[in-house]
Amino acid sequence: MTERLLVPFDGSPLAERALERVAEKHSDAHVTLLYVVDPVGVVYEAEARGLPDAETWHERATDEAEETLADAAATLADAGCEVETAVETGRPSREILAAVEDRDIDHVVMGSHGRSGVSRLLLGSTAERVLRRSPVPVTIVR
C-alpha cells in the first residue's frame, strides 16, 4: 500500500528542507502539498507592503500559493512521487489537522518554522500544535 504523506508547504527554507526529505526518503509515496493562506498573516504582511485591497487579497494570496505549490510539486514528481496540491484558507494548524483527517493521511512532514518575523513565531507554534494533536506520525524538519 502506498504511503500517503501531507507536506504543509509555504516556500520557506525549512519547508523546502521538508520537501527535500520527502523526495529523498519517500519517493514512492502519494504526497499532498498543502498551502494554508492565513488571513492573520496577511495583516502582518500588509503593514510592510501597504494595506491590501479587501476584495482581492484572497485572490492574490491564492495565486501566490498555487505558484509556490507548482514548483514544489514538480520537484516531487521528478523524484517519483505521486503529487496533488491543495490551497486552504484559515488557521494553519487547524487546516493541516483537518487535511490529515479528510485526506486519510498516514504521515505529516513539515518544517519547524515557516516565514520570518512575526509569521515565523506563529508558524513555529503551528508545528508544535500539529505535533501534539496529530493522530498520525509527524516528522519535523529543522
N, C-alpha and C positions, 0 to 999 in steps of 0.2 A: 504494500500500500504506500502511496506517495505521501510524504510528509507535507503538511500544509503550514506554511510559515506566514506570519504577519510581520512586516517591517514598516514601522512608522517612519516616515521619511520627510524631512524638511529641507534637505540640501545642505545642512550644516556639516562641518568637518567630522563630527562624531557619527552623524547619520551616514555619511559616506563610508566611514570605517565599518559600521554595521553592515552596510551593503557589500563591502569587500569581503567581510567574513562569510556572509551568506553565499556569495559567488564562489568562494574557495571551499567551504565546508559542506554546502548543501546544494550542489549543482543539479541534483535530481529532484529537487523539491518543487512544489507548486507555491509560488510566492505572491502574496497580496501586498503591494506597496500602498500605504495609506498616508495621505497628506491631510492634516486637520487644519482647516482655516479657523484660527482662534480670534473671535471678534474683540476680545480684550487685548490681544497682541496688536491688533490693528490700531487701537488708540495710542499705544506707545510709539508705534512706528509713525503715526500721523504727526506726532509732535516734532519729529525730525524732518519730515517731508512737507508739513503743512496739512491741515485737516482734509481728509478725503471727502469727496462728494458722496453724501449718504446713499444716493441711489446707485452708484456704480462701484463702490468699494468692494462689494462681494464679487461682482463680475471680474474686476481686475485681480483680486486675490485668487479666485478660482482659475483664471487663465494662467497666472504665475505658477500655481500649484501643478496644473496639468503639464506645463513646460518642464518643470522640475522633475516630475514623475516620468515623463517620456524619456529623458536622458538616463535616469536610473533604471527604467525598465529595459532599455537597450543593453545596458551593462549586464544585467542578469540574464537576459535572453542569450547574449553572446556566451555566457558561462554554461548555458544548457538548461536554465530554469524555465519552467512554465510560469508566465507572469501576467498578473492583472493589476490594474491600478484603480484607486478609489479616492475621491475627494469628499470629505465631510466637513461640516461646519459645527463648531461647538467647543466645549471644554475638552482639550486633548485627551486627558486620562479617561474621561467618560466615553469618548468616541472610540478610543483604542480598545477599551474593555468591551464595548458593545460589538465591535468588529470581531473580537475573539469569539463571542457567543454566536453572532449572526452568521459568521462565515466558517464555523466549525474548524477553528484554528488549533493546531497541535503545539505551536511554539512561537513565542514572540522574540524577535531580535531587534534591539534598539540601542541608540546611543545614550550615554548617561546624561548629556545635556544637549540642548539644541542651540539656537542662536545666541548671540552675545547680549550683554546688558541685562535689563530687567527681564526680557524674554528668557534669557538663559536661566535665571532663577526659577521662573515659572515652569520651564520645561524640565529643569532638574527635578523639581518636585513631581512632575508628571512621571518620570521614570520610576521614582520611588513609589508613587501611588499604584502604577501598573504592576510593579514587582510585588507589592504587598497584597493586591486584590485579584490578581490574575488566577484563574482556575487551571492554567497551563504553565509549563516552564517558561521562564523569561531569561534571556541572555542579555546582559547589559554590557555594551562595548564602550571602553574608555580610550 
